[in-house]
Amino acid sequence: MLDFNNTEIAFSAKTDGELQNAKLLFSTIQYPWLVKCAKVASNIAIKIHFPLAWAVKPTLYKQFVGGETLQDCTKTIEHLKHFNVKSTLDFSAESEQTPDGIKATFEETMRSIDFAKGNPNLAYAVFKPSTITTDDLLAKASEKRGELSIEEVKQFREFRDRFMAFCQRAYDNDVRILVDAEDYCFQDAIDELTDEAMRKFNKKRAIVFATLQMYRHDRMPYLERIYKDAVEKNYIAGVKFVRGAYMEEERARAAKMGYPDPICKDKQATDDNYNAAVKYTVDHLDHFEMFMGTHNEESNHRLAKLLDEKGIAHNDPRIFFAQLLGMSDNISFNLAHEGYNVTKYVPYAKVNDVLPYLIRRAEENTSVAGQTGRELRMLRAEIARRKK
Ligand SMILES: Cc1cc2nc3c(=O)[nH]c(=O)nc-3n(C[C@H](O)[C@H](O)[C@H](O)COP(=O)(O)OP(=O)(O)OC[C@H]3O[C@@H](n4cnc5c(N)ncnc54)[C@H](O)[C@@H]3O)c2cc1C
């Protein structure tokens, strides 16, 4: 029976020493003031290229990152495989949006798509569209398409070429690829390209996956439009559901720019929206494949239950549960133990390049209600169980 409180299964992948380290780490990042100080320090370190590896590598990096390179992640991949969990390697460097930075990210993401080819332990490839262009261009292309200058039109065409090159390579390698969702002001341009790529590459199975942030109150109608389009044009839509990571920034931007808040009115409304999207997708699996990314226990329970009610096999290849490396192992490992398809996002990049990602994880663990408390409770319970 699925039980997210089963700490023996949840932490079967961790040695006693690793449990103690994780406990120390989560005890430390539960203090928002400490995370704020770390954020300021890391921003300065990035600006002046100060090496922080000595402090970050044995702590945050070890908990949340697979390594510096694809090859470095092999150990994590093998480790997760042992527990029936697949990896999704995510190049998480948030480098400057210069032509050189964009080129380097493009080439590394291509390598990650090749790395996944034919590897049954890698569930998906993934990319963040903003890392292969600039924020300014994405925002302008989404919000004021008609006002792009000739130079900007050229830059957008180059962005589109890079985007489609990822999808084409994924298709050629028979690897599924997730298009991460980002700021509201970028998303229209990203959705448009993702829809186009799905029509082109998802004829036989879902290769390209759109990400829907269900904290947005306009995402249910978008999901219904995707389904209608998939039926009409005869393809399999790939959909990845998350709640959304940028709520505070979105509300602040909407207030500043004077447009309606795109986010659901409260947490309950987001949860209802999320549940409705997952249910709708499972009810229409004739034209969908789904990736559910969440650390919310109830959402994971609901989907597991829904599959059982509908007589859908736990390992149906159309449905994946997903969490981030180093978080909510109680969900990932217990689901995998019950035979569900589970993948962990495994970020990789050099320490200084991945700092913004790590600070976001630390912030998330202080701000997401109950997350750190839950991790600590689980770790303490497992340490006590082993002592007995
Ligand atoms: C595998 C994976 C991939 C991810 N990929 C992406 C991605 O591509 N893009 C992205 O944006 N995020 C992504 N995320 C992060 C995700 O969007 C959430 O920020 C994070 O997972 C926390 O949500 P939850 O469902 O896990 O947990 P919960 O604790 O149940 O939900 C917290 C979330 O609820 C929402 N929320 C909280 N308070 C309110 C409120 N007052 N009103 C309205 N909504 C509220 C916010 O979205 C908040 O992040 C990913 C997460 C995972 C696990």
The ligand as a MOL file (V3000), in Angstrom:
LIG
                    3D

  0  0  0     0  0            999 V3000
M  V30 BEGIN CTAB
M  V30 COUNTS 53 58 0 0 0
M  V30 BEGIN ATOM
M  V30 1 C 9.9050 18.0090 -11.2980 0
M  V30 2 C 9.5490 19.4610 -11.1470 0
M  V30 3 C 9.6480 20.3200 -12.2240 0
M  V30 4 C 9.3240 21.6820 -12.1010 0
M  V30 5 N 9.3560 22.5130 -13.1970 0
M  V30 6 C 8.8880 23.7870 -13.0990 0
M  V30 7 C 8.7440 24.6280 -14.2430 0
M  V30 8 O 9.0610 24.2410 -15.3720 0
M  V30 9 N 8.2560 25.8960 -14.0650 0
M  V30 10 C 7.8700 26.3610 -12.8180 0
M  V30 11 O 7.3800 27.5010 -12.7230 0
M  V30 12 N 8.0090 25.5820 -11.7270 0
M  V30 13 C 8.4970 24.3230 -11.8200 0
M  V30 14 N 8.5780 23.5330 -10.6990 0
M  V30 15 C 8.3210 24.1280 -9.3520 0
M  V30 16 C 6.8240 24.1380 -9.0370 0
M  V30 17 O 6.1520 25.0330 -9.8950 0
M  V30 18 C 6.5070 24.5500 -7.6020 0
M  V30 19 O 7.0580 25.8190 -7.3310 0
M  V30 20 C 7.0190 23.6290 -6.5280 0
M  V30 21 O 7.0190 22.2940 -6.9620 0
M  V30 22 C 6.1230 23.7700 -5.2850 0
M  V30 23 O 4.8000 23.3450 -5.5860 0
M  V30 24 P 4.2450 21.9080 -5.1350 0
M  V30 25 O 3.1240 21.5000 -5.9960 0
M  V30 26 O 5.4040 20.9810 -5.1190 0
M  V30 27 O 3.8740 22.1140 -3.6000 0
M  V30 28 P 2.7600 22.9030 -2.7840 0
M  V30 29 O 3.4340 23.2280 -1.4860 0
M  V30 30 O 1.4820 22.1580 -2.7040 0
M  V30 31 O 2.4600 24.2300 -3.5660 0
M  V30 32 C 3.2000 25.4110 -3.4430 0
M  V30 33 C 2.8140 26.2130 -4.6630 0
M  V30 34 O 1.3990 26.5700 -4.5970 0
M  V30 35 C 1.1950 27.8370 -5.2000 0
M  V30 36 N 0.6930 28.7730 -4.1870 0
M  V30 37 C 1.1610 28.9210 -2.9020 0
M  V30 38 N 0.4810 29.9060 -2.2610 0
M  V30 39 C -0.4320 30.3850 -3.1420 0
M  V30 40 C -1.4050 31.4390 -3.0770 0
M  V30 41 N -1.5800 32.1660 -1.9740 0
M  V30 42 N -2.1660 31.6650 -4.1760 0
M  V30 43 C -2.0200 30.9440 -5.3070 0
M  V30 44 N -1.1110 29.9290 -5.4330 0
M  V30 45 C -0.3320 29.6650 -4.3610 0
M  V30 46 C 2.5670 28.2850 -5.7240 0
M  V30 47 O 2.6890 27.8310 -7.0620 0
M  V30 48 C 3.5460 27.5200 -4.8320 0
M  V30 49 O 4.8160 27.3160 -5.4460 0
M  V30 50 C 8.9040 22.1800 -10.8140 0
M  V30 51 C 8.7960 21.3020 -9.7440 0
M  V30 52 C 9.0900 19.9630 -9.8770 0
M  V30 53 C 8.9440 19.0540 -8.7010 0
M  V30 END ATOM
M  V30 BEGIN BOND
M  V30 1 1 1 2
M  V30 2 1 2 3
M  V30 3 2 2 52
M  V30 4 2 3 4
M  V30 5 1 4 5
M  V30 6 1 4 50
M  V30 7 2 5 6
M  V30 8 1 6 7
M  V30 9 1 6 13
M  V30 10 2 7 8
M  V30 11 1 7 9
M  V30 12 1 9 10
M  V30 13 2 10 11
M  V30 14 1 10 12
M  V30 15 2 12 13
M  V30 16 1 13 14
M  V30 17 1 14 15
M  V30 18 1 14 50
M  V30 19 1 15 16
M  V30 20 1 16 17
M  V30 21 1 16 18
M  V30 22 1 18 19
M  V30 23 1 18 20
M  V30 24 1 20 21
M  V30 25 1 20 22
M  V30 26 1 22 23
M  V30 27 1 23 24
M  V30 28 2 24 25
M  V30 29 1 24 26
M  V30 30 1 24 27
M  V30 31 1 27 28
M  V30 32 2 28 29
M  V30 33 1 28 30
M  V30 34 1 28 31
M  V30 35 1 31 32
M  V30 36 1 32 33
M  V30 37 1 33 34
M  V30 38 1 33 48
M  V30 39 1 34 35
M  V30 40 1 35 36
M  V30 41 1 35 46
M  V30 42 1 36 37
M  V30 43 1 36 45
M  V30 44 2 37 38
M  V30 45 1 38 39
M  V30 46 1 39 40
M  V30 47 2 39 45
M  V30 48 1 40 41
M  V30 49 2 40 42
M  V30 50 1 42 43
M  V30 51 2 43 44
M  V30 52 1 44 45
M  V30 53 1 46 47
M  V30 54 1 46 48
M  V30 55 1 48 49
M  V30 56 2 50 51
M  V30 57 1 51 52
M  V30 58 1 52 53
M  V30 END BOND
M  V30 END CTAB
M  END
